[in-house]
Amino acid sequence: MTGLALRRMLEAIPALIVVSIIMFGLLALGPNPLELLKQNPNITSEDVERLTKMNGWDKPVTEQYVHWASNFVKGDLGTSTVDQRPAWDKIKERLPLTLMITGMSMVLSLSIALPIGAYVAVRKYSKADYAATLTTFAMMASPSFFVGLLLQLFALKLQDALGGTLLVYTAGAPQCVASSSGFFGTMFGCLSTPFEVFQRLALPVFALSILQIAGWSRYMRSELLGVLNQEYIRSAMAKGLPGKLVFMRHAMRNALLPIVTIVALDIAGLFGGAVITERVFGLPGMGNLLLDSLGQKDIAVVLAIVMIGAALVLFMNMVADVLYGVLDPRVRVG
Amino acid sequence: MGPGRTSIFKRLAAHALALIAVAILVSGCGGSADSAAADPDAPKQHGGSVTIGMDQEPACLNSKIQCGSMAATSMISASLFDGLLMIDGDGNYAPLIATEVPTKENGAVVDTPNGGMTVKMQLNPGARWSDGQPITCADVAFNWSTTMDERWQVVSRKGWELISDVQCPAPTTAVFVFSERYAPYLSLVGAAPLPKHVLDGKDFNKYFNEAIPISSGPFLLHKWNRAVDVQLKRNPKYWNAGNDDRPWLDTIRYVFVADTNTLKIQLRTGEVDIISPPPDSTLKQELEGFPRGGFQIEPGIYWEQIAFNNAKAPTNDINVRKAIAYSIDRDQITDVVLKGQVERLDSTLLPAKKEYYIPAWEHVTYDTKKAEEYLTKAGYKRNGQYFEKGGKPLTVQFKSTAGNDLRLKVAQLLQQRLKASGIKMDIALEPPNVFFGQSTPAGNFHMGLWAWSSGIDPSQETMFPCDQIPSEANEFSGQNNYRYCNERVSALIKQGNVTTDQAERIKITHEIQTLMAEDMPLLPLFQRPETLAYTDRTQGMESNPLGGLVWNAADWAVAK
């Protein structure tokens, strides 16, 4: 098992190097965002040139890359050219909120999608199955920004119906994420104000969950259908085992195997945040940070997010492989 | 399936119901947006808070350096730093920390024999920083020396490099010594002083970025909860509190939501009190349908224009430029795209510039006959749908920024109108940083649609003189992307820029406008409307595009 993990980690290094070269090249060779300042006639080309030099963007791209890469290898993610703060500091303050919304949405989605998928699988072609199929397809077809807008309008109508009382906010982060007490401090801080967190994050979490619920419940349905038709399920029923036991121990456990891979990869995606949902709901998470940094050619921050994200995907891929072995003895590598 | 299945689902359903019940129970404690409507004439009361919804969070709080170059930073720092001068509700300079606006007439501006000039400013002796220290000439001089210090990432030094010294004959007297005459001097000498006693010896690239411990304005920075909000609190020692003990409000809170639709919904729910959404066709209608608030729409400081490339065929031909100009129905654009929120603009200066402004482009109206005449003059002949020369149809490339709905609509209208006049127009929309960073400085367009921001001074020295054409020789500096060159206009712009006599400068500015309207390097379209929308619990809201959103924040109040 250790050998497999080690081999996978070594294999990941060339992938990470290629990712970094492509991203760096795209950003460094792209247009200079400072040119936008020139819409103001009071900001002259000399001003823009002077600031470009101060940012180090006038140096050859290869020189800029080598400088960045040598620092990165030493664990220095670089400094933001926008506000001169370490890239890691910026990521650190955005991460708790992102993990909160993506994590909550994952838990919510799993707890809804898996039962629904299982329920309709055992009632194949029933009215419930057709209804669920129709609903999940509609959910899959709805773009996040549209769902977001509908939910905000719902909150507005709800406020009118409640005589002016605002039950859930339409945008903005809970105050607790602004705490400067570090990652865990922030998380615990938010635990102490659960109601505000609910008010602020209910809509975005729900919006984010809709797509996941739709996707995962379909996976669950098809996997379980496949398993329920297997001989060993019939054998287990035939030898008189209780249905609950057959369902939970034999059917569900086998049907969950492919879901583990999908969820493991989605967990790696949690880090990157949900760009559109964060945008629509005004949430200062990783997605918004990435989008803003791209627009400002903030190479250090973009590269830090992309590299950590890429490393996480590769790592979670490895974890999925290992978990597979745990869940399914046949896959265990000797 | 087995019998256990049903009970699992029942249990799940029970859990879900319990969760919903809890949610409904706690809903009773939700925030209330039920606001008391403010009677605009009701007497104001001290206290309370307003929330301003902005589309971006500042990268830092220092509005003078690169990270503070976004509008969000300027807006926040405007409540923290009073200038020597301010821009009043009528769009004129008015004294704030200074006791009067310096002009030649009142003797405060004196031309010196060496070709330079001096500007003398008297400071209000009662002006104080929030820590009680007096605001003196030393702070005024410190602002100048900081701006010119090579170590700091100061965004704009335009004009400042002409100041050779700031002398302080007395603590409340500042004398700016200019090495050359500089007509837009008010935009420099009116700037906000910097607190020398706080900043001296500090790293200006960093010190004011996270927190600003001092203020000369009506509010103090309370705290910046990164990514959530910026909170300002009342400056209890505001030097300009007046008889009303201003400011009225206890706090101003800025929140950041990038999505305009979300901001509008937040205004409706009362989560924010004030927004200034970007213009679009349906904005006015939407705001009219908003029951618990008000709004003001005024022509703003950004003006949209059709820029012609005066150096690239076919728009290098003045007759082609004029034919295009007469093919464009500018009134239709303001009517259709902006639903009449603003009128067409007939100058490269805004009407708010009063004496300097003349409607020089007024005669350029939609006239297909005239367009046809100019095309014939240029040697084109109509062949079917389009005019042709040498067997090729007259085709122009139109470029603008992608992602701007307003500009897309304008482009579509232009395309239709030009087609009707026999001119083929290809539309290319580019990401803003490509458009401004590559296409316009390189002259890679025939017609461009973009906006300039306009300050209170009529100077346009970086935009139209011949030596401001970006080229390899000047390393693509200069903002004359039109590649427009009229030696007389260039000379007049230079002359106007060193003419400190206002009457003389007005005459020069009028002549520049008239000559340019004749050369047609561009066609002004309209000023982008600026919208101030607010909930009805706020009092004292007054739109002032030149002065900025918070120009009168000291006079804001909320109904209790």
Interface residues (C-beta under 8 A of the other chain):
Chain A: G30 P31 N32 P33 L34 E35 L36 L37 K38 Q39 N40 P41 N42 I43 T44 S45 E46 D47 E49 L51 M54 V82 D83 Q84 E93 R94 L97 P115 Y119 V122 G148 L149 Q152 L153 A155 L156 Q159 L162 G163 G164 T165 L166 L167 V168 Y169 T170 A171 G172 A173 Q175 V177 A178 F195 F198 Q199 L228 M237 P242 G243 K244 L245 V246 F247 M248 R279 V280 F281 G282 P284 N288 G295 Q296
Chain B: M1 G2 P3 G4 R5 S7 I8 F9 L12 A23 V26 S27 G28 C29 G30 G31 S32 A33 D34 E57 A59 C60 Q66 C67 S69 Q153 V155 S156 R157 K158 S187 N205 K206 N209 N225 R226 A227 V228 D229 V255 F256 V257 A258 D259 N261 T262 L263 I265 Q266 R268 T269 G270 E271 P431 P432 N433 V434 F436 G437 Q438 P441 W450 A451 W452 S453 S454 G455 Q460 T462 M463 P470 N474 E475 F476 S477 G478 Q479
